[in-house]
Each structure stands twice: as C-alpha cells, then as structure tokens.
C-alpha cells in the first residue's frame, strides 16, 4: 500500500524558508566610505609590499638551482599579492560610491 505525502509536513518544511529576516541597515555616508577606503588601501599596499619581494626572492632562489621547487614562489607569493590587489580594488569601489553619494563632485 502506498502512502500519500502528508500535506501538513510539506507545509511546515516550506514555512521555514518562507520567512524573511530583515537586518537593520544603516546607509553609509561619504566620510565613512572614505575611511574604509583608506584602511583598505593601506592594508592592500602592505600586502603588495610584502608579496612582491617575497615572490622575487623565491623566484631567484628557484632559478639559481637552490633546490627550491618552481611552485614555491607561486604558492607563497600569490596569496598576499591577490589579497593586496583585492583590498585596493574594494577601496576604489568605496571611493566611487562616496563620490556618488556626494553628488558627483
């Protein structure tokens, strides 16, 4: 004998996902966005300042035959370079948003 699915249970499962949780939002002002952009720019430049020299030193070590794998420069240098790039990218996005909030001045 086949059992039919219970309508009550299907409704209860669907009700869990039917709720919408709204988080209170505070609209950022231009000064707050500029402060975030300065912080992100500083962090990005520090990461780039560490990532590039480390990568160059590891590449030089790999090319000189010092027994270092050629994948070590990529594995050690790419994460700080990518994080630095992303931090600077998001900083520029925040600066653009701050400029739009001020009315395009």
PENORRA-V391709 format. One line per field, one symbol per residue. psi: psi as a letter, one per 20 degrees, with the letter a starting at -180 (. if undefined). burial: b if it has 9 or more other ideal C-beta (glycine too) atoms within 8 Angstrom, else e. Layout:
psi: ???
burial: ???
This chain:
psi: pqpqqphgghhhghhgiiqoopqppppqrhgghhghggghgggghgghhggghgggghghhhhikjjpqiighghhhgghgghgghghghghhhhghhhhhikj.
burial: eeeeeeeeebeeeeeeeeeeeeeeeeeeebeebbebbbebbebbbbbbbbbbebbeebbebbeeeeeeeeebbeebbbebbebbbbbbebbbebbebbbebeeee
